[in-house]
Amino acid sequence: EVQLLESGGGLVQPGGSLRLSCAASGFTFSSYAMSWVRQAPGKGLEWVSAISGSGGSPYYADSVKGRFTISRDISKNTLYLQMNSLRAEDTAVYYCAKSGSSRPIYYFDYWGQGTLVTVSS
Amino acid sequence: EIVMTQSPATLSVSPGERVTLSCRASQSVSSNLAWYQQKPGQAPRLLIYGVSTGATGIPARFSGSGSGTEFTLTISSLQSEDFAVYYCHQYNNWPITFGQGTRLEIK
């Protein structure tokens, strides 16, 4: 059974940093691309970042480029999102999503339960 | 950026009815179009990918169609558990984009 478990969310001040983690199980982690998708309170889905199965070729939404870094540790079956210079508009539930292939641009066949990030003073 | 526009924003329907949700892309996304269902407090769930292929475990009452820039999700006979928000998603071009969602409400 595929499982994705996010952690690391919380309350942070504007300009602060946070690192999200997504522990994956139930599939061969290195064979699939992964993404982070966020959802602001009461709003729709916004793709944030993606990484290929091998860990190379990261992709970012313009809204987070230069501030967020996606990475993955194959040995730990874990996906990360390092978030720096956080802004109020980054407040959202952040979902970890598994791609249906090794291609980073693909549909998402499994999602985690999400972790809430709140940026506020 | 490809803009995905869903209509209507909200649809009030009765259980047992047939419903069609629309999704329009600002440029062709080929067949790289998926649909997700999201219930309150839950993560999205994949329903349809590749325009018309049902995801694992998805009931046959859900079907997708379309091509290029115009797509539809049809639910043949609404069940109580189908009242939720539905999103379309294009994965043809970077950046990946979603529609703003269509909310199905009980009439």
Interface residues (C-beta under 8 A of the other chain):
Chain A: S35 G44 L45 E46 W47 A50 Y59 A61 D62 Y95 G100 I105 Y106 Y107 F108 D109 Y110 W111 G112 Q113 G114
Chain B: N32 A34 Y36 Q38 Q42 A43 P44 R45 L46 Y49 G50 A55 T56 Y87 H89 Y91 N92 N93 W94 P95 I96 T97 F98 G99 Q100 G101
